[in-house]
Amino acid sequence: MGEAEFRKNVAYALVGLTAALSWLESPWWALLLVLSVRLYVAGVGSERSANDVLIQAVVAGLVLPGALSGAAGVPAVPARRSQ
């Protein structure tokens, strides 16, 4: 999950850099957007793969769903709402 978040955040920063360079220097810098899109797509793919591994571990009984928690004990997987 960390790698995926890193790739997506680098892509966001690269979009900002590309916009600034395109505005100040030359519109040809906009071609750099292709790299940021590829980084973002790779980040989304990594995130999906990581989620698949977690789901398989839960289904196989290797990890209990309650053991999956985020920072400060907040559940990483939202609990169902009772209606």
Phi, psi and omega in degrees: 000324181296319180296319181296315179297320179299313180298317181294320180291325175295322178297319178299314180295323180293328176295317178296316178297318179297318179297316180295315180294322179294322182287317187272325187255284186209143178297344178296338178296341179296341177296341177293345177298332179300318180295318180293324177294318179296320178296318180296316179296320177295323177295319178295320178296319178295321179296318177298317180298317179295319178295322178298319179296318179296317181295319178296322179294322178292316181295322180285351180083012179283332181227138175276140181302330178291340180282345179275104178223152181270205181294143176060028176076006178286130182301134178285332178254118183298141178284153178290146177275138177273134181235000000 
